[in-house]
Amino acid sequence: MELAEFCPEVWPEDPVPGCERDCRDCGLYTHGSRMVWGEGNPEAPVMVILDNPGAREDKEGQPMVCGTRQALQQAVYEAGLHKDQVYVTYILKRRPRRAYDKEETRHICMRHLNAQLELHKPKLLICFGNVAVQAFFHSPDADVKSMRGSFYDVDGWRTTVGYHPLAVRRRPNLYKLLLEDMQRVADELQ
């Protein structure tokens, strides 16, 4: 199946908890983007961690699913996972629209992700893209290329890494690696 042939669906958005809706800690609220907590089943055994919401997630009610979601959903499907087994969330809960202090902002926003982890306790995590890997692994030198293919214990969470689905959209030759990473997660669940 080619990426262009797959017909993705809109996964339900997980509402932002009321106590966090007006969070101003990191300063991204000044960018005019809305807070996106996550998508899919919050109680899923697999939590996918991306860097930040994209343009589609930022536009509430947008019926289209972006290329990132298309690549991710296709890999989930082809790996034999069901959409109810996957929850997608972000290091940053708002889409940055201009320059910001990346390291400080990611550090501040990790509290949201840590709260999600403690609340939902997923069995497996997969960080997609260098930004998510560096933030979650607390290592500015971490990179997907050298780390993919293995599981790691990160603060007590069983975690693996993979190429960002947007990178896969831009470089279709990476799709087989994304699929391998999702199959590794599916195999580990069994």
C-alpha positions as CSV (number, residue, x, y, z in Angstrom):
1,M,0.0,0.0,0.0
2,E,1.4,3.4,-1.0
3,L,1.1,6.3,1.4
4,A,-1.1,8.2,-1.1
5,E,-3.7,5.4,-1.2
6,F,-4.4,5.2,2.5
7,C,-7.5,7.0,3.7
8,P,-6.9,8.3,7.2
9,E,-9.6,9.1,9.7
10,V,-9.9,11.8,12.3
11,W,-9.1,10.4,15.7
12,P,-11.1,12.0,18.6
13,E,-9.4,14.8,20.4
14,D,-8.7,14.4,24.1
15,P,-10.0,17.6,25.8
16,V,-7.6,19.8,27.7
17,P,-8.2,19.4,31.5
18,G,-10.0,22.4,32.8
19,C,-7.2,23.3,35.2
20,E,-4.7,23.5,32.3
21,R,-6.9,25.2,29.7
22,D,-5.5,28.7,30.5
23,C,-1.9,27.6,31.2
24,R,0.5,30.5,30.5
25,D,3.7,29.0,32.0
26,C,5.7,28.6,28.8
27,G,4.5,31.7,27.0
28,L,3.3,29.9,23.9
29,Y,-0.2,31.2,24.6
30,T,1.0,34.6,23.1
31,H,1.5,32.8,19.7
32,G,-2.3,32.6,19.3
33,S,-2.4,28.9,19.0
34,R,-4.9,26.7,20.9
35,M,-3.8,24.1,23.4
36,V,-4.1,20.5,22.1
37,W,-3.8,17.8,24.8
38,G,-3.8,14.7,22.6
39,E,-5.7,12.6,20.1
40,G,-7.0,9.0,20.2
41,N,-7.7,6.8,23.2
42,P,-6.1,8.3,26.3
43,E,-6.3,4.9,28.0
44,A,-4.4,3.2,25.1
45,P,-1.4,1.0,25.9
46,V,0.8,2.9,23.4
47,M,1.5,6.6,23.8
48,V,3.0,8.4,20.8
49,I,5.0,11.5,21.6
50,L,5.5,14.2,19.0
51,D,7.1,17.6,19.3
52,N,4.0,19.8,19.0
53,P,0.6,20.0,17.4
54,G,0.6,20.8,13.7
55,A,-1.5,23.2,11.7
56,R,-4.5,20.8,11.5
57,E,-4.6,20.2,15.2
58,D,-4.4,23.9,15.8
59,K,-7.5,24.6,13.8
60,E,-10.4,23.3,15.8
61,G,-13.0,21.4,13.8
62,Q,-10.8,21.0,10.7
63,P,-12.1,17.9,9.0
64,M,-8.9,17.2,7.0
65,V,-6.1,14.9,8.4
66,C,-2.6,16.2,7.7
67,G,0.2,14.2,6.1
68,T,1.7,13.5,9.5
69,R,-1.4,11.7,10.7
70,Q,-1.8,9.9,7.4
71,A,1.7,8.4,7.6
72,L,1.2,7.5,11.3
73,Q,-2.2,6.0,10.9
74,Q,-1.1,3.9,8.0
75,A,1.8,2.6,9.9
76,V,-0.4,1.8,12.9
77,Y,-2.9,0.0,10.7
78,E,-0.2,-2.0,8.7
79,A,1.6,-3.0,12.0
80,G,-1.6,-4.7,13.1
81,L,-2.5,-2.2,15.9
82,H,-6.0,-0.9,16.3
83,K,-6.6,2.8,16.6
84,D,-7.9,2.3,20.2
85,Q,-4.4,1.0,21.2
86,V,-2.8,4.3,20.3
87,Y,-2.8,7.8,21.9
88,V,-0.9,10.7,20.4
89,T,0.3,13.6,22.5
90,Y,3.0,16.3,22.4
91,I,5.9,17.8,24.3
92,L,4.5,21.2,23.6
93,K,0.7,21.4,23.8
94,R,0.5,24.5,21.6
95,R,1.9,25.1,18.1
96,P,4.7,27.6,18.1
97,R,4.2,30.2,15.4
98,R,7.3,32.3,15.8
99,A,10.7,32.2,17.6
100,Y,10.8,31.1,21.3
101,D,13.2,29.7,23.8
102,K,13.1,26.1,22.7
103,E,15.0,24.5,25.6
104,E,13.2,26.4,28.4
105,T,9.8,26.0,26.8
106,R,10.2,22.2,26.4
107,H,11.4,21.9,29.9
108,I,8.4,23.8,31.2
109,C,5.9,21.9,29.1
110,M,7.3,18.5,30.2
111,R,5.1,18.8,33.3
112,H,2.0,18.3,31.2
113,L,3.4,15.2,29.6
114,N,4.5,13.8,32.9
115,A,1.0,14.4,34.3
116,Q,-0.5,12.5,31.3
117,L,1.9,9.6,31.9
118,E,1.1,9.3,35.6
119,L,-2.6,9.5,34.9
120,H,-2.8,7.0,32.0
121,K,0.2,4.8,32.7
122,P,0.7,3.5,29.1
123,K,2.7,0.3,28.6
124,L,4.9,1.6,25.8
125,L,6.0,5.0,24.6
126,I,7.3,5.9,21.1
127,C,9.0,9.2,20.6
128,F,8.9,10.4,17.0
129,G,11.5,12.9,15.8
130,N,14.7,14.3,17.3
131,V,12.9,17.1,19.1
132,A,10.6,14.7,21.1
133,V,13.5,12.3,21.7
134,Q,15.8,15.0,23.0
135,A,13.2,16.5,25.3
136,F,11.9,13.2,26.6
137,F,15.3,11.6,27.1
138,H,16.7,14.8,28.7
139,S,19.6,14.6,26.2
140,P,20.3,17.4,23.7
141,D,22.5,15.0,21.7
142,A,20.0,12.1,21.4
143,D,19.0,11.3,17.8
144,V,16.6,8.9,16.2
145,K,19.1,7.6,13.6
146,S,21.4,6.1,16.2
147,M,18.7,5.1,18.8
148,R,15.9,3.5,16.8
149,G,15.5,-0.3,16.9
150,S,15.8,-0.6,20.7
151,F,13.8,-0.1,23.8
152,Y,15.0,2.2,26.7
153,D,13.9,2.8,30.2
154,V,13.3,6.5,30.5
155,D,12.2,7.6,34.0
156,G,10.6,4.2,34.4
157,W,8.8,4.2,31.0
158,R,9.5,1.6,28.4
159,T,10.3,3.8,25.4
160,T,11.4,3.4,21.8
161,V,12.1,6.0,19.1
162,G,11.4,6.5,15.4
163,Y,11.5,9.0,12.6
164,H,8.8,11.7,12.7
165,P,5.9,10.9,10.4
166,L,6.3,14.3,8.8
167,A,9.9,13.3,7.8
168,V,8.4,10.2,6.4
169,R,5.9,12.2,4.3
170,R,8.8,14.3,2.9
171,R,11.1,11.3,2.4
172,P,8.9,8.3,1.5
173,N,11.9,5.9,1.6
174,L,11.7,6.3,5.4
175,Y,8.3,4.7,5.6
176,K,9.6,1.2,5.9
177,L,11.5,2.3,9.0
178,L,8.4,3.9,10.5
179,L,6.6,0.7,9.8
180,E,9.4,-1.4,11.4
181,D,9.2,0.8,14.5
182,M,5.4,0.4,14.8
183,Q,5.7,-3.3,14.3
184,R,8.3,-3.5,17.1
185,V,5.8,-1.7,19.3
186,A,3.0,-4.1,18.2
187,D,5.2,-7.2,18.9
188,E,6.2,-5.8,22.3
189,L,2.5,-5.4,23.3
190,Q,1.9,-9.1,22.6
